[in-house]
Amino acid sequence: MTATLTDFHYGAVTPVVSYLMACLGSALGLRCTVRSMRRGALRSRRIGWLSLGAVSLGCGIWTMHFVAMIGFSVNGSVVEYDTRLTLLSLAVAIVVVAVGVFLVGHLGARPAVLGTAGLVTGLGVAAMHYIGMAAMDAGGTIRYDTAAVVLSVLIAVVAATAALWAAVSVRGLWASLGASLVMGVAVTGMHYTGMAGVSVHLDHAGTSSQSSVGLMSFLLAMVAGPVAVLVLAAVIVMFDPEMVLGNDEQPREARPTTEGLTPGGFAPEGFAPDGVAPQRFTPTGATPEGFAPEGFAPGGVTGGGYAPEQYPAPPQHRYEGP
């Protein structure tokens, strides 16, 4: 028999929390990618920020999926999950997001790069979703509507492409937060679109119902790790020195320096500000050797236009003793 399904066994709690998890992961992924772009001169930090962004975004998407699945109910059966496939879906989410983030992080948002990265990441996110579904034992055969599956994959690809574009194009803090809200809608929409095409044909009719304490404990234990990673990533982003000092949006290589400058902001003649390549120069009216200004003899007597030989240097005095 075909079971009655619902994605909202606990009402609006699970969809709202899953949406917030998707937004949090998206926001952290965007901010980490922005930091990597602003610190391009430091390769180690660039790789570190991109890695943290990929892990944050992957954990956010995966957590969204399984928080939403807490509210999934099959009337007449208790849902169970295979631990290995569940963890595999988490690994897939992180890896495919990392591929997309590193592609655009290093090669930019050119159409070919963005399209390739978005396609790989979107298909990976969809694979994460359906691997997570394959880990589910609903007490019967799970069937999918082809149109719903195709539409969910398309939404995943579009959402991933938009997320990667925003990661390298959106700079302001508020713009990043706005983009993360939109991305949360897209990612959550992909999940519930796929779930709309799910049906379960029970092997045996029963009276059991969602949700057992064991299932809740399993899902919460699975979600706890990625949530802890998201919290840690949020702390790192919030307390990064660039954020604290207010230099978060300004590229390191573009920041002006004031060393060697006068209060008016100009370099004194003959001095180059710190960070400017030194150049060979000769002070006005001086020769390179000895820097004798125009109108002065090497011996220190003014010439007033006459030859220096007419003004010999003063005689040296010797100390004869008392």
Sequence and secondary structure as in RCSB ss.txt:
>XXXX:A:sequence
MTATLTDFHYGAVTPVVSYLMACLGSALGLRCTVRSMRRGALRSRRIGWLSLGAVSLGCGIWTMHFVAMIGFSVN
GSVVEYDTRLTLLSLAVAIVVVAVGVFLVGHLGARPAVLGTAGLVTGLGVAAMHYIGMAAMDAGGTIRYDTAAVV
LSVLIAVVAATAALWAAVSVRGLWASLGASLVMGVAVTGMHYTGMAGVSVHLDHAGTSSQSSVGLMSFLLAMVAG
PVAVLVLAAVIVMFDPEMVLGNDEQPREARPTTEGLTPGGFAPEGFAPDGVAPQRFTPTGATPEGFAPEGFAPGG
VTGGGYAPEQYPAPPQHRYEGP
>XXXX:A:secstr
 B  EES TTTTHHHHHHHHHHHHHHHHHHHHHHHHHHTTT HHHHHHHHHHHHHHHHHHHHHHHHHHHHT EET
BS  EE HHHHHHHHHHHHHHHHHHHHHHHHH S HHHHHHHHHHHHHHHHHHHHHHHHTEE SEEEEE HHHHH
HHHHHHHHHHHHHHHHHHH  SHHHHHHHHHHHHHHHHHHHHHHHHTEEEEESS   B S  HHHHHHHHHHHHH
HHHHHHHHHHHHHT HHHHTT TTS GGG    TT  TTS   TT   TTS       TT  TTTT  TTB TTS
 B TTS GGGS           
